[in-house]
Amino acid sequence: MQVFEMVVAIVVVSCIAGVTNNFIKMRKSEQNSHLDPETLDRIHLLEERVQVLERVITDDREHLKRQIDGLGGD
């Protein structure tokens, strides 16, 4: 009987954890839906800037140097 009880306990804990996880995700999405458009635009702009910074940091130095030199114009 001990093994059966342990299996039942594991299943119950897993179900409770799943429900709790879904509840937390739902609450988080509700909070994000209440953000005003200006805040959402600012978040989008910041995400784009982070992507550019990641690309600069991970890019090959020579390729980056050519791009910078190309920005100088004629």
PDB file of N, H, CA, C and O in Angstrom:
ATOM      1  N   MET A   1       0.799  -1.206   0.000  1.00  0.00           N
ATOM      2  CA  MET A   1       0.000   0.000   0.000  1.00  0.00           C
ATOM      3  C   MET A   1       0.845   1.275   0.000  1.00  0.00           C
ATOM      4  O   MET A   1       0.380   2.310  -0.479  1.00  0.00           O
ATOM      5  N   GLN A   2       2.031   1.232   0.506  1.00  0.00           N
ATOM      6  H   GLN A   2       2.409   0.392   0.895  1.00  0.00           H
ATOM      7  CA  GLN A   2       2.855   2.428   0.584  1.00  0.00           C
ATOM      8  C   GLN A   2       3.216   2.948  -0.805  1.00  0.00           C
ATOM      9  O   GLN A   2       3.216   4.159  -1.027  1.00  0.00           O
ATOM     10  N   VAL A   3       3.521   2.063  -1.732  1.00  0.00           N
ATOM     11  H   VAL A   3       3.521   1.079  -1.552  1.00  0.00           H
ATOM     12  CA  VAL A   3       3.883   2.484  -3.078  1.00  0.00           C
ATOM     13  C   VAL A   3       2.683   3.146  -3.749  1.00  0.00           C
ATOM     14  O   VAL A   3       2.824   4.183  -4.398  1.00  0.00           O
ATOM     15  N   PHE A   4       1.522   2.557  -3.595  1.00  0.00           N
ATOM     16  H   PHE A   4       1.407   1.715  -3.068  1.00  0.00           H
ATOM     17  CA  PHE A   4       0.302   3.120  -4.176  1.00  0.00           C
ATOM     18  C   PHE A   4       0.023   4.510  -3.610  1.00  0.00           C
ATOM     19  O   PHE A   4      -0.333   5.426  -4.352  1.00  0.00           O
ATOM     20  N   GLU A   5       0.184   4.666  -2.311  1.00  0.00           N
ATOM     21  H   GLU A   5       0.473   3.922  -1.708  1.00  0.00           H
ATOM     22  CA  GLU A   5      -0.055   5.958  -1.674  1.00  0.00           C
ATOM     23  C   GLU A   5       0.936   6.999  -2.183  1.00  0.00           C
ATOM     24  O   GLU A   5       0.573   8.157  -2.386  1.00  0.00           O
ATOM     25  N   MET A   6       2.186   6.588  -2.387  1.00  0.00           N
ATOM     26  H   MET A   6       2.481   5.647  -2.222  1.00  0.00           H
ATOM     27  CA  MET A   6       3.205   7.502  -2.883  1.00  0.00           C
ATOM     28  C   MET A   6       2.878   7.944  -4.312  1.00  0.00           C
ATOM     29  O   MET A   6       3.026   9.119  -4.650  1.00  0.00           O
ATOM     30  N   VAL A   7       2.435   7.007  -5.146  1.00  0.00           N
ATOM     31  H   VAL A   7       2.315   6.052  -4.872  1.00  0.00           H
ATOM     32  CA  VAL A   7       2.064   7.338  -6.525  1.00  0.00           C
ATOM     33  C   VAL A   7       0.906   8.323  -6.526  1.00  0.00           C
ATOM     34  O   VAL A   7       0.918   9.296  -7.279  1.00  0.00           O
ATOM     35  N   VAL A   8      -0.092   8.079  -5.692  1.00  0.00           N
ATOM     36  H   VAL A   8      -0.102   7.289  -5.079  1.00  0.00           H
ATOM     37  CA  VAL A   8      -1.240   8.979  -5.604  1.00  0.00           C
ATOM     38  C   VAL A   8      -0.791  10.360  -5.133  1.00  0.00           C
ATOM     39  O   VAL A   8      -1.246  11.374  -5.663  1.00  0.00           O
ATOM     40  N   ALA A   9       0.092  10.405  -4.147  1.00  0.00           N
ATOM     41  H   ALA A   9       0.462   9.582  -3.716  1.00  0.00           H
ATOM     42  CA  ALA A   9       0.585  11.687  -3.637  1.00  0.00           C
ATOM     43  C   ALA A   9       1.338  12.446  -4.724  1.00  0.00           C
ATOM     44  O   ALA A   9       1.173  13.660  -4.851  1.00  0.00           O
ATOM     45  N   ILE A  10       2.160  11.754  -5.510  1.00  0.00           N
ATOM     46  H   ILE A  10       2.294  10.769  -5.407  1.00  0.00           H
ATOM     47  CA  ILE A  10       2.913  12.399  -6.594  1.00  0.00           C
ATOM     48  C   ILE A  10       1.958  12.958  -7.646  1.00  0.00           C
ATOM     49  O   ILE A  10       2.151  14.072  -8.133  1.00  0.00           O
ATOM     50  N   VAL A  11       0.940  12.195  -7.990  1.00  0.00           N
ATOM     51  H   VAL A  11       0.783  11.290  -7.594  1.00  0.00           H
ATOM     52  CA  VAL A  11      -0.039  12.660  -8.981  1.00  0.00           C
ATOM     53  C   VAL A  11      -0.783  13.882  -8.458  1.00  0.00           C
ATOM     54  O   VAL A  11      -0.989  14.838  -9.205  1.00  0.00           O
ATOM     55  N   VAL A  12      -1.186  13.872  -7.201  1.00  0.00           N
ATOM     56  H   VAL A  12      -1.019  13.095  -6.594  1.00  0.00           H
ATOM     57  CA  VAL A  12      -1.909  15.001  -6.612  1.00  0.00           C
ATOM     58  C   VAL A  12      -1.028  16.248  -6.596  1.00  0.00           C
ATOM     59  O   VAL A  12      -1.474  17.334  -6.966  1.00  0.00           O
ATOM     60  N   VAL A  13       0.216  16.091  -6.170  1.00  0.00           N
ATOM     61  H   VAL A  13       0.579  15.209  -5.870  1.00  0.00           H
ATOM     62  CA  VAL A  13       1.136  17.232  -6.126  1.00  0.00           C
ATOM     63  C   VAL A  13       1.370  17.773  -7.532  1.00  0.00           C
ATOM     64  O   VAL A  13       1.408  18.988  -7.724  1.00  0.00           O
ATOM     65  N   SER A  14       1.528  16.888  -8.518  1.00  0.00           N
ATOM     66  H   SER A  14       1.498  15.901  -8.361  1.00  0.00           H
ATOM     67  CA  SER A  14       1.736  17.330  -9.900  1.00  0.00           C
ATOM     68  C   SER A  14       0.531  18.097 -10.423  1.00  0.00           C
ATOM     69  O   SER A  14       0.695  19.117 -11.092  1.00  0.00           O
ATOM     70  N   CYS A  15      -0.662  17.629 -10.132  1.00  0.00           N
ATOM     71  H   CYS A  15      -0.795  16.801  -9.588  1.00  0.00           H
ATOM     72  CA  CYS A  15      -1.878  18.321 -10.569  1.00  0.00           C
ATOM     73  C   CYS A  15      -1.997  19.695  -9.918  1.00  0.00           C
ATOM     74  O   CYS A  15      -2.342  20.674 -10.580  1.00  0.00           O
ATOM     75  N   ILE A  16      -1.716  19.763  -8.640  1.00  0.00           N
ATOM     76  H   ILE A  16      -1.436  18.968  -8.102  1.00  0.00           H
ATOM     77  CA  ILE A  16      -1.779  21.050  -7.936  1.00  0.00           C
ATOM     78  C   ILE A  16      -0.742  22.017  -8.506  1.00  0.00           C
ATOM     79  O   ILE A  16      -1.029  23.200  -8.688  1.00  0.00           O
ATOM     80  N   ALA A  17       0.456  21.519  -8.786  1.00  0.00           N
ATOM     81  H   ALA A  17       0.689  20.558  -8.639  1.00  0.00           H
ATOM     82  CA  ALA A  17       1.497  22.379  -9.353  1.00  0.00           C
ATOM     83  C   ALA A  17       1.084  22.880 -10.738  1.00  0.00           C
ATOM     84  O   ALA A  17       1.318  24.043 -11.065  1.00  0.00           O
ATOM     85  N   GLY A  18       0.481  22.029 -11.544  1.00  0.00           N
ATOM     86  H   GLY A  18       0.290  21.084 -11.279  1.00  0.00           H
ATOM     87  CA  GLY A  18       0.023  22.441 -12.867  1.00  0.00           C
ATOM     88  C   GLY A  18      -1.051  23.510 -12.800  1.00  0.00           C
ATOM     89  O   GLY A  18      -1.005  24.487 -13.548  1.00  0.00           O
ATOM     90  N   VAL A  19      -2.009  23.334 -11.920  1.00  0.00           N
ATOM     91  H   VAL A  19      -2.046  22.540 -11.313  1.00  0.00           H
ATOM     92  CA  VAL A  19      -3.080  24.319 -11.755  1.00  0.00           C
ATOM     93  C   VAL A  19      -2.505  25.644 -11.257  1.00  0.00           C
ATOM     94  O   VAL A  19      -2.882  26.710 -11.744  1.00  0.00           O
ATOM     95  N   THR A  20      -1.600  25.578 -10.296  1.00  0.00           N
ATOM     96  H   THR A  20      -1.293  24.712  -9.900  1.00  0.00           H
ATOM     97  CA  THR A  20      -0.977  26.783  -9.767  1.00  0.00           C
ATOM     98  C   THR A  20      -0.192  27.508 -10.856  1.00  0.00           C
ATOM     99  O   THR A  20      -0.271  28.732 -10.964  1.00  0.00           O
ATOM    100  N   ASN A  21       0.562  26.765 -11.661  1.00  0.00           N
ATOM    101  H   ASN A  21       0.625  25.771 -11.573  1.00  0.00           H
ATOM    102  CA  ASN A  21       1.337  27.360 -12.741  1.00  0.00           C
ATOM    103  C   ASN A  21       0.421  28.062 -13.744  1.00  0.00           C
ATOM    104  O   ASN A  21       0.712  29.181 -14.165  1.00  0.00           O
ATOM    105  N   ASN A  22      -0.670  27.423 -14.128  1.00  0.00           N
ATOM    106  H   ASN A  22      -0.906  26.513 -13.786  1.00  0.00           H
ATOM    107  CA  ASN A  22      -1.616  28.039 -15.051  1.00  0.00           C
ATOM    108  C   ASN A  22      -2.252  29.290 -14.451  1.00  0.00           C
ATOM    109  O   ASN A  22      -2.471  30.273 -15.158  1.00  0.00           O
ATOM    110  N   PHE A  23      -2.546  29.261 -13.170  1.00  0.00           N
ATOM    111  H   PHE A  23      -2.369  28.462 -12.595  1.00  0.00           H
ATOM    112  CA  PHE A  23      -3.121  30.417 -12.494  1.00  0.00           C
ATOM    113  C   PHE A  23      -2.149  31.595 -12.509  1.00  0.00           C
ATOM    114  O   PHE A  23      -2.545  32.731 -12.768  1.00  0.00           O
ATOM    115  N   ILE A  24      -0.879  31.318 -12.231  1.00  0.00           N
ATOM    116  H   ILE A  24      -0.557  30.395 -12.020  1.00  0.00           H
ATOM    117  CA  ILE A  24       0.141  32.373 -12.227  1.00  0.00           C
ATOM    118  C   ILE A  24       0.304  32.964 -13.618  1.00  0.00           C
ATOM    119  O   ILE A  24       0.395  34.184 -13.762  1.00  0.00           O
ATOM    120  N   LYS A  25       0.343  32.117 -14.652  1.00  0.00           N
ATOM    121  H   LYS A  25       0.269  31.127 -14.535  1.00  0.00           H
ATOM    122  CA  LYS A  25       0.455  32.612 -16.029  1.00  0.00           C
ATOM    123  C   LYS A  25      -0.748  33.475 -16.398  1.00  0.00           C
ATOM    124  O   LYS A  25      -0.598  34.506 -17.052  1.00  0.00           O
ATOM    125  N   MET A  26      -1.936  33.056 -15.982  1.00  0.00           N
ATOM    126  H   MET A  26      -2.058  32.217 -15.451  1.00  0.00           H
ATOM    127  CA  MET A  26      -3.142  33.811 -16.287  1.00  0.00           C
ATOM    128  C   MET A  26      -3.103  35.182 -15.622  1.00  0.00           C
ATOM    129  O   MET A  26      -3.451  36.184 -16.248  1.00  0.00           O
ATOM    130  N   ARG A  27      -2.690  35.234 -14.376  1.00  0.00           N
ATOM    131  H   ARG A  27      -2.408  34.420 -13.868  1.00  0.00           H
ATOM    132  CA  ARG A  27      -2.603  36.508 -13.659  1.00  0.00           C
ATOM    133  C   ARG A  27      -1.590  37.437 -14.316  1.00  0.00           C
ATOM    134  O   ARG A  27      -1.820  38.640 -14.433  1.00  0.00           O
ATOM    135  N   LYS A  28      -0.463  36.864 -14.743  1.00  0.00           N
ATOM    136  H   LYS A  28      -0.276  35.886 -14.648  1.00  0.00           H
ATOM    137  CA  LYS A  28       0.576  37.674 -15.390  1.00  0.00           C
ATOM    138  C   LYS A  28       0.073  38.237 -16.710  1.00  0.00           C
ATOM    139  O   LYS A  28       0.325  39.404 -17.010  1.00  0.00           O
ATOM    140  N   SER A  29      -0.630  37.444 -17.505  1.00  0.00           N
ATOM    141  H   SER A  29      -0.835  36.496 -17.261  1.00  0.00           H
ATOM    142  CA  SER A  29      -1.139  37.931 -18.783  1.00  0.00           C
ATOM    143  C   SER A  29      -2.220  38.990 -18.567  1.00  0.00           C
ATOM    144  O   SER A  29      -2.337  39.922 -19.361  1.00  0.00           O
ATOM    145  N   GLU A  30      -3.002  38.857 -17.512  1.00  0.00           N
ATOM    146  H   GLU A  30      -2.907  38.099 -16.866  1.00  0.00           H
ATOM    147  CA  GLU A  30      -4.009  39.875 -17.196  1.00  0.00           C
ATOM    148  C   GLU A  30      -3.346  41.192 -16.826  1.00  0.00           C
ATOM    149  O   GLU A  30      -3.827  42.260 -17.207  1.00  0.00           O
ATOM    150  N   GLN A  31      -2.251  41.125 -16.088  1.00  0.00           N
ATOM    151  H   GLN A  31      -1.860  40.258 -15.778  1.00  0.00           H
ATOM    152  CA  GLN A  31      -1.533  42.339 -15.701  1.00  0.00           C
ATOM    153  C   GLN A  31      -0.953  43.019 -16.934  1.00  0.00           C
ATOM    154  O   GLN A  31      -0.997  44.244 -17.046  1.00  0.00           O
ATOM    155  N   ASN A  32      -0.407  42.229 -17.863  1.00  0.00           N
ATOM    156  H   ASN A  32      -0.371  41.233 -17.772  1.00  0.00           H
ATOM    157  CA  ASN A  32       0.175  42.809 -19.073  1.00  0.00           C
ATOM    158  C   ASN A  32      -0.886  43.421 -19.972  1.00  0.00           C
ATOM    159  O   ASN A  32      -0.605  44.383 -20.686  1.00  0.00           O
ATOM    160  N   SER A  33      -2.088  42.887 -19.953  1.00  0.00           N
ATOM    161  H   SER A  33      -2.317  42.105 -19.373  1.00  0.00           H
ATOM    162  CA  SER A  33      -3.142  43.422 -20.808  1.00  0.00           C
ATOM    163  C   SER A  33      -3.637  44.779 -20.304  1.00  0.00           C
ATOM    164  O   SER A  33      -4.280  45.515 -21.052  1.00  0.00           O
ATOM    165  N   HIS A  34      -3.350  45.110 -19.071  1.00  0.00           N
ATOM    166  H   HIS A  34      -2.827  44.512 -18.464  1.00  0.00           H
ATOM    167  CA  HIS A  34      -3.787  46.377 -18.499  1.00  0.00           C
ATOM    168  C   HIS A  34      -2.765  47.490 -18.719  1.00  0.00           C
ATOM    169  O   HIS A  34      -2.993  48.620 -18.287  1.00  0.00           O
ATOM    170  N   LEU A  35      -1.651  47.197 -19.378  1.00  0.00           N
ATOM    171  H   LEU A  35      -1.466  46.279 -19.729  1.00  0.00           H
ATOM    172  CA  LEU A  35      -0.650  48.227 -19.638  1.00  0.00           C
ATOM    173  C   LEU A  35      -1.155  49.157 -20.730  1.00  0.00           C
ATOM    174  O   LEU A  35      -1.784  48.726 -21.696  1.00  0.00           O
ATOM    175  N   ASP A  36      -0.868  50.430 -20.558  1.00  0.00           N
ATOM    176  H   ASP A  36      -0.356  50.780 -19.773  1.00  0.00           H
ATOM    177  CA  ASP A  36      -1.320  51.386 -21.562  1.00  0.00           C
ATOM    178  C   ASP A  36      -0.444  51.272 -22.820  1.00  0.00           C
ATOM    179  O   ASP A  36       0.676  50.767 -22.748  1.00  0.00           O
ATOM    180  N   PRO A  37      -0.941  51.733 -23.952  1.00  0.00           N
ATOM    181  CA  PRO A  37      -0.205  51.599 -25.220  1.00  0.00           C
ATOM    182  C   PRO A  37       1.171  52.257 -25.195  1.00  0.00           C
ATOM    183  O   PRO A  37       2.108  51.762 -25.821  1.00  0.00           O
ATOM    184  N   GLU A  38       1.293  53.365 -24.477  1.00  0.00           N
ATOM    185  H   GLU A  38       0.532  53.767 -23.969  1.00  0.00           H
ATOM    186  CA  GLU A  38       2.594  54.043 -24.400  1.00  0.00           C
ATOM    187  C   GLU A  38       3.634  53.140 -23.729  1.00  0.00           C
ATOM    188  O   GLU A  38       4.777  53.060 -24.179  1.00  0.00           O
ATOM    189  N   THR A  39       3.235  52.472 -22.668  1.00  0.00           N
ATOM    190  H   THR A  39       2.307  52.536 -22.303  1.00  0.00           H
ATOM    191  CA  THR A  39       4.148  51.561 -21.971  1.00  0.00           C
ATOM    192  C   THR A  39       4.512  50.377 -22.849  1.00  0.00           C
ATOM    193  O   THR A  39       5.671  49.962 -22.881  1.00  0.00           O
ATOM    194  N   LEU A  40       3.529  49.827 -23.566  1.00  0.00           N
ATOM    195  H   LEU A  40       2.588  50.165 -23.540  1.00  0.00           H
ATOM    196  CA  LEU A  40       3.809  48.712 -24.466  1.00  0.00           C
ATOM    197  C   LEU A  40       4.758  49.126 -25.579  1.00  0.00           C
ATOM    198  O   LEU A  40       5.642  48.354 -25.951  1.00  0.00           O
ATOM    199  N   ASP A  41       4.589  50.353 -26.128  1.00  0.00           N
ATOM    200  H   ASP A  41       3.870  50.980 -25.826  1.00  0.00           H
ATOM    201  CA  ASP A  41       5.506  50.856 -27.158  1.00  0.00           C
ATOM    202  C   ASP A  41       6.914  51.004 -26.604  1.00  0.00           C
ATOM    203  O   ASP A  41       7.894  50.676 -27.272  1.00  0.00           O
ATOM    204  N   ARG A  42       7.002  51.499 -25.379  1.00  0.00           N
ATOM    205  H   ARG A  42       6.206  51.766 -24.836  1.00  0.00           H
ATOM    206  CA  ARG A  42       8.320  51.675 -24.761  1.00  0.00           C
ATOM    207  C   ARG A  42       9.006  50.320 -24.529  1.00  0.00           C
ATOM    208  O   ARG A  42      10.210  50.184 -24.745  1.00  0.00           O
ATOM    209  N   ILE A  43       8.238  49.333 -24.092  1.00  0.00           N
ATOM    210  H   ILE A  43       7.260  49.444 -23.916  1.00  0.00           H
ATOM    211  CA  ILE A  43       8.789  47.982 -23.901  1.00  0.00           C
ATOM    212  C   ILE A  43       9.286  47.428 -25.219  1.00  0.00           C
ATOM    213  O   ILE A  43      10.361  46.833 -25.279  1.00  0.00           O
ATOM    214  N   HIS A  44       8.503  47.620 -26.287  1.00  0.00           N
ATOM    215  H   HIS A  44       7.629  48.104 -26.238  1.00  0.00           H
ATOM    216  CA  HIS A  44       8.902  47.145 -27.609  1.00  0.00           C
ATOM    217  C   HIS A  44      10.202  47.824 -28.055  1.00  0.00           C
ATOM    218  O   HIS A  44      11.096  47.162 -28.583  1.00  0.00           O
ATOM    219  N   LEU A  45      10.309  49.137 -27.846  1.00  0.00           N
ATOM    220  H   LEU A  45       9.583  49.674 -27.417  1.00  0.00           H
ATOM    221  CA  LEU A  45      11.516  49.871 -28.209  1.00  0.00           C
ATOM    222  C   LEU A  45      12.725  49.359 -27.432  1.00  0.00           C
ATOM    223  O   LEU A  45      13.805  49.191 -27.999  1.00  0.00           O
ATOM    224  N   LEU A  46      12.544  49.113 -26.150  1.00  0.00           N
ATOM    225  H   LEU A  46      11.667  49.250 -25.690  1.00  0.00           H
ATOM    226  CA  LEU A  46      13.646  48.611 -25.331  1.00  0.00           C
ATOM    227  C   LEU A  46      14.074  47.209 -25.765  1.00  0.00           C
ATOM    228  O   LEU A  46      15.263  46.890 -25.751  1.00  0.00           O
ATOM    229  N   GLU A  47      13.104  46.370 -26.152  1.00  0.00           N
ATOM    230  H   GLU A  47      12.138  46.630 -26.164  1.00  0.00           H
ATOM    231  CA  GLU A  47      13.444  45.030 -26.643  1.00  0.00           C
ATOM    232  C   GLU A  47      14.273  45.124 -27.918  1.00  0.00           C
ATOM    233  O   GLU A  47      15.223  44.361 -28.094  1.00  0.00           O
ATOM    234  N   GLU A  48      13.924  46.052 -28.812  1.00  0.00           N
ATOM    235  H   GLU A  48      13.152  46.672 -28.669  1.00  0.00           H
ATOM    236  CA  GLU A  48      14.700  46.242 -30.038  1.00  0.00           C
ATOM    237  C   GLU A  48      16.116  46.707 -29.727  1.00  0.00           C
ATOM    238  O   GLU A  48      17.075  46.243 -30.343  1.00  0.00           O
ATOM    239  N   ARG A  49      16.246  47.616 -28.775  1.00  0.00           N
ATOM    240  H   ARG A  49      15.467  47.993 -28.274  1.00  0.00           H
ATOM    241  CA  ARG A  49      17.577  48.113 -28.414  1.00  0.00           C
ATOM    242  C   ARG A  49      18.435  47.005 -27.813  1.00  0.00           C
ATOM    243  O   ARG A  49      19.632  46.928 -28.088  1.00  0.00           O
ATOM    244  N   VAL A  50      17.834  46.155 -27.002  1.00  0.00           N
ATOM    245  H   VAL A  50      16.862  46.217 -26.779  1.00  0.00           H
ATOM    246  CA  VAL A  50      18.574  45.030 -26.417  1.00  0.00           C
ATOM    247  C   VAL A  50      19.036  44.081 -27.518  1.00  0.00           C
ATOM    248  O   VAL A  50      20.156  43.571 -27.464  1.00  0.00           O
ATOM    249  N   GLN A  51      18.187  43.837 -28.516  1.00  0.00           N
ATOM    250  H   GLN A  51      17.278  44.251 -28.560  1.00  0.00           H
ATOM    251  CA  GLN A  51      18.579  42.973 -29.630  1.00  0.00           C
ATOM    252  C   GLN A  51      19.766  43.559 -30.381  1.00  0.00           C
ATOM    253  O   GLN A  51      20.678  42.824 -30.761  1.00  0.00           O
ATOM    254  N   VAL A  52      19.768  44.872 -30.600  1.00  0.00           N
ATOM    255  H   VAL A  52      19.027  45.469 -30.291  1.00  0.00           H
ATOM    256  CA  VAL A  52      20.893  45.519 -31.277  1.00  0.00           C
ATOM    257  C   VAL A  52      22.157  45.376 -30.440  1.00  0.00           C
ATOM    258  O   VAL A  52      23.221  45.059 -30.970  1.00  0.00           O
ATOM    259  N   LEU A  53      22.047  45.606 -29.147  1.00  0.00           N
ATOM    260  H   LEU A  53      21.182  45.863 -28.716  1.00  0.00           H
ATOM    261  CA  LEU A  53      23.222  45.477 -28.277  1.00  0.00           C
ATOM    262  C   LEU A  53      23.744  44.040 -28.264  1.00  0.00           C
ATOM    263  O   LEU A  53      24.956  43.826 -28.274  1.00  0.00           O
ATOM    264  N   GLU A  54      22.857  43.066 -28.243  1.00  0.00           N
ATOM    265  H   GLU A  54      21.872  43.240 -28.234  1.00  0.00           H
ATOM    266  CA  GLU A  54      23.289  41.668 -28.291  1.00  0.00           C
ATOM    267  C   GLU A  54      24.012  41.373 -29.597  1.00  0.00           C
ATOM    268  O   GLU A  54      25.021  40.667 -29.611  1.00  0.00           O
ATOM    269  N   ARG A  55      23.492  41.916 -30.693  1.00  0.00           N
ATOM    270  H   ARG A  55      22.673  42.489 -30.682  1.00  0.00           H
ATOM    271  CA  ARG A  55      24.124  41.682 -31.994  1.00  0.00           C
ATOM    272  C   ARG A  55      25.509  42.326 -32.032  1.00  0.00           C
ATOM    273  O   ARG A  55      26.450  41.738 -32.565  1.00  0.00           O
ATOM    274  N   VAL A  56      25.643  43.531 -31.470  1.00  0.00           N
ATOM    275  H   VAL A  56      24.879  44.009 -31.036  1.00  0.00           H
ATOM    276  CA  VAL A  56      26.941  44.216 -31.452  1.00  0.00           C
ATOM    277  C   VAL A  56      27.946  43.432 -30.621  1.00  0.00           C
ATOM    278  O   VAL A  56      29.103  43.287 -31.015  1.00  0.00           O
ATOM    279  N   ILE A  57      27.514  42.933 -29.489  1.00  0.00           N
ATOM    280  H   ILE A  57      26.574  43.050 -29.169  1.00  0.00           H
ATOM    281  CA  ILE A  57      28.424  42.219 -28.594  1.00  0.00           C
ATOM    282  C   ILE A  57      28.851  40.884 -29.183  1.00  0.00           C
ATOM    283  O   ILE A  57      30.010  40.493 -29.040  1.00  0.00           O
ATOM    284  N   THR A  58      27.947  40.183 -29.839  1.00  0.00           N
ATOM    285  H   THR A  58      27.006  40.500 -29.955  1.00  0.00           H
ATOM    286  CA  THR A  58      28.269  38.848 -30.330  1.00  0.00           C
ATOM    287  C   THR A  58      28.796  38.841 -31.754  1.00  0.00           C
ATOM    288  O   THR A  58      29.219  37.795 -32.247  1.00  0.00           O
ATOM    289  N   ASP A  59      28.780  39.995 -32.428  1.00  0.00           N
ATOM    290  H   ASP A  59      28.436  40.844 -32.027  1.00  0.00           H
ATOM    291  CA  ASP A  59      29.198  40.066 -33.825  1.00  0.00           C
ATOM    292  C   ASP A  59      30.722  39.981 -33.939  1.00  0.00           C
ATOM    293  O   ASP A  59      31.446  40.337 -33.009  1.00  0.00           O
ATOM    294  N   ASP A  60      31.184  39.513 -35.068  1.00  0.00           N
ATOM    295  H   ASP A  60      30.595  39.224 -35.823  1.00  0.00           H
ATOM    296  CA  ASP A  60      32.612  39.433 -35.369  1.00  0.00           C
ATOM    297  C   ASP A  60      33.202  40.837 -35.414  1.00  0.00           C
ATOM    298  O   ASP A  60      32.587  41.739 -35.982  1.00  0.00           O
ATOM    299  N   ARG A  61      34.374  41.042 -34.832  1.00  0.00           N
ATOM    300  H   ARG A  61      34.874  40.309 -34.370  1.00  0.00           H
ATOM    301  CA  ARG A  61      34.974  42.373 -34.746  1.00  0.00           C
ATOM    302  C   ARG A  61      35.240  42.977 -36.120  1.00  0.00           C
ATOM    303  O   ARG A  61      34.960  44.157 -36.330  1.00  0.00           O
ATOM    304  N   GLU A  62      35.767  42.210 -37.047  1.00  0.00           N
ATOM    305  H   GLU A  62      35.994  41.252 -36.876  1.00  0.00           H
ATOM    306  CA  GLU A  62      36.071  42.750 -38.373  1.00  0.00           C
ATOM    307  C   GLU A  62      34.801  43.162 -39.102  1.00  0.00           C
ATOM    308  O   GLU A  62      34.762  44.207 -39.751  1.00  0.00           O
ATOM    309  N   HIS A  63      33.771  42.347 -38.998  1.00  0.00           N
ATOM    310  H   HIS A  63      33.803  41.497 -38.471  1.00  0.00           H
ATOM    311  CA  HIS A  63      32.505  42.678 -39.642  1.00  0.00           C
ATOM    312  C   HIS A  63      31.925  43.950 -39.030  1.00  0.00           C
ATOM    313  O   HIS A  63      31.402  44.805 -39.744  1.00  0.00           O
ATOM    314  N   LEU A  64      32.018  44.071 -37.719  1.00  0.00           N
ATOM    315  H   LEU A  64      32.443  43.376 -37.138  1.00  0.00           H
ATOM    316  CA  LEU A  64      31.529  45.255 -37.031  1.00  0.00           C
ATOM    317  C   LEU A  64      32.326  46.483 -37.462  1.00  0.00           C
ATOM    318  O   LEU A  64      31.750  47.547 -37.685  1.00  0.00           O
ATOM    319  N   LYS A  65      33.635  46.346 -37.581  1.00  0.00           N
ATOM    320  H   LYS A  65      34.103  45.481 -37.400  1.00  0.00           H
ATOM    321  CA  LYS A  65      34.476  47.463 -37.999  1.00  0.00           C
ATOM    322  C   LYS A  65      34.101  47.928 -39.400  1.00  0.00           C
ATOM    323  O   LYS A  65      34.059  49.131 -39.658  1.00  0.00           O
ATOM    324  N   ARG A  66      33.827  46.988 -40.314  1.00  0.00           N
ATOM    325  H   ARG A  66      33.862  46.011 -40.104  1.00  0.00           H
ATOM    326  CA  ARG A  66      33.428  47.351 -41.673  1.00  0.00           C
ATOM    327  C   ARG A  66      32.099  48.093 -41.658  1.00  0.00           C
ATOM    328  O   ARG A  66      31.911  49.056 -42.401  1.00  0.00           O
ATOM    329  N   GLN A  67      31.189  47.648 -40.820  1.00  0.00           N
ATOM    330  H   GLN A  67      31.342  46.866 -40.216  1.00  0.00           H
ATOM    331  CA  GLN A  67      29.892  48.319 -40.743  1.00  0.00           C
ATOM    332  C   GLN A  67      30.046  49.743 -40.205  1.00  0.00           C
ATOM    333  O   GLN A  67      29.414  50.671 -40.710  1.00  0.00           O
ATOM    334  N   ILE A  68      30.870  49.911 -39.201  1.00  0.00           N
ATOM    335  H   ILE A  68      31.384  49.158 -38.791  1.00  0.00           H
ATOM    336  CA  ILE A  68      31.095  51.248 -38.621  1.00  0.00           C
ATOM    337  C   ILE A  68      31.760  52.139 -39.655  1.00  0.00           C
ATOM    338  O   ILE A  68      31.371  53.295 -39.819  1.00  0.00           O
ATOM    339  N   ASP A  69      32.769  51.608 -40.361  1.00  0.00           N
ATOM    340  H   ASP A  69      33.084  50.669 -40.228  1.00  0.00           H
ATOM    341  CA  ASP A  69      33.441  52.386 -41.396  1.00  0.00           C
ATOM    342  C   ASP A  69      32.467  52.769 -42.511  1.00  0.00           C
ATOM    343  O   ASP A  69      32.565  53.852 -43.088  1.00  0.00           O
ATOM    344  N   GLY A  70      31.529  51.871 -42.806  1.00  0.00           N
ATOM    345  H   GLY A  70      31.450  50.991 -42.338  1.00  0.00           H
ATOM    346  CA  GLY A  70      30.541  52.138 -43.844  1.00  0.00           C
ATOM    347  C   GLY A  70      29.565  53.232 -43.457  1.00  0.00           C
ATOM    348  O   GLY A  70      28.965  53.860 -44.330  1.00  0.00           O
ATOM    349  N   LEU A  71      29.396  53.468 -42.177  1.00  0.00           N
ATOM    350  H   LEU A  71      29.883  52.958 -41.469  1.00  0.00           H
ATOM    351  CA  LEU A  71      28.487  54.512 -41.719  1.00  0.00           C
ATOM    352  C   LEU A  71      29.071  55.901 -41.926  1.00  0.00           C
ATOM    353  O   LEU A  71      28.342  56.894 -41.940  1.00  0.00           O
ATOM    354  N   GLY A  72      30.398  55.968 -42.089  1.00  0.00           N
ATOM    355  H   GLY A  72      30.990  55.162 -42.078  1.00  0.00           H
ATOM    356  CA  GLY A  72      31.059  57.251 -42.230  1.00  0.00           C
ATOM    357  C   GLY A  72      30.696  57.987 -43.510  1.00  0.00           C
ATOM    358  O   GLY A  72      30.919  59.193 -43.615  1.00  0.00           O
ATOM    359  N   GLY A  73      30.151  57.292 -44.461  1.00  0.00           N
ATOM    360  H   GLY A  73      29.969  56.313 -44.376  1.00  0.00           H
ATOM    361  CA  GLY A  73      29.755  57.949 -45.708  1.00  0.00           C
ATOM    362  C   GLY A  73      30.886  57.911 -46.714  1.00  0.00           C
ATOM    363  O   GLY A  73      31.666  56.959 -46.756  1.00  0.00           O
ATOM    364  N   ASP A  74      30.970  58.968 -47.535  1.00  0.00           N
ATOM    365  H   ASP A  74      30.337  59.741 -47.501  1.00  0.00           H
ATOM    366  CA  ASP A  74      31.989  59.026 -48.610  1.00  0.00           C
ATOM    367  C   ASP A  74      33.373  59.215 -48.102  1.00  0.00           C
ATOM    368  O   ASP A  74      34.316  59.280 -48.891  1.00  0.00           O
TER     369      ASP A  74
END
